[in-house]
Amino acid sequence: MSGGNQQKIVLAKWLAINPELLILDEPTRGIDVGTKYEIYKLIDAFVASGRAVLLVSSELPEILALSDRILVMRDGALVGEFSHDEASEGAILELAAQRANTTESMEVA
């Protein structure tokens, strides 16, 4: 069975128990475009039924397509939040890649 079909079966098993929340970590990594689209439809239908999804993904197009709210983390800390309408690849990348402002202490001789 292909990776995409395996992924769809795992998602279908979780959907079958009728959860209120799904936590999906890289749900479409390594699968073909057609299967990604099918998984996106399942996620959209789940959310349309009034339930929630916490999506963790390194694919910005996926995040932008599926998310109502986007939280950006860097080095284990929350560094920003966007609504679906505010979000863009550039804004997300800027926050994710920014270096933390640090003040180096100087030695006085």
Secondary structure, DSSP 8 states (H G I E B T S, - for coil): --HHHHHHHHHHHHHHT--SEEEEESTTTT--HHHHHHHHHHHHHHHHTT-EEEEE-S-HHHHHHH-SEEEEEETTEEEEEEETTT--HHHHHHHHH------------
